[in-house]
């Protein structure tokens, strides 16, 4: 029996993920092992405005596993289900991403022809995310030493990627950004996030559900 597609699994689980208060940010399927030892790896990326603890993710993972078992799309092939939050260096592609990234440092790439927010500036620069206001977002430039706030239309931004931070931002810099989004970790703690270890449990249609993974 062929393995289902990412789109098929997304369609199966989207409703359940939404009912549990999460946004489905992505589904990725791959195969681990060869021949008789082969199993599917199903990575489900979810996020929400509220902070998600391990128990919440584990409960969602169990519910998703039961749903996939009932659908039967994997047949007798064992699969490893991983429920995870977006990685630290995730791109910001939707309004909710910008709201949740408030207080985080991002690398901005402007669209061709867009004017840099600082006169004489470059089309690619680092900034700290401030408040989202309709079709524009506040950005704090200048880092710890010369922080100042500008407003940039989202339409001018071709790409924005959250950056890994090992040191906390300056107090004024974070103040201008409006603080960190509720339920989000304080910038500068990424070293702890990266070094943390997680576990996943392989399951089949007849086995017990997986445990969730949080990055």
Buried (B, 14 or more C-beta within 10 A) or exposed (E): EEBBEBEBBBEBBEEBBEEBEBBBBBBEBEEEEEEEEEBBBBBBBBBBBEEBEEEBBBBBBBBBBBBBBEBEBBEEBBBBBBBBBBEBEBBBEEEBBBBBBBBBBBBBBBEEEBEBBEEEEEBEBEBBBBBBEEEBBBBBBBBEEEBEBBEBEBEBBEBBBBBEBEEEBBEBBBEBBBBBBEEBBBBBEBEEBEEEEEEBBBBBBEEEBBBBBBB
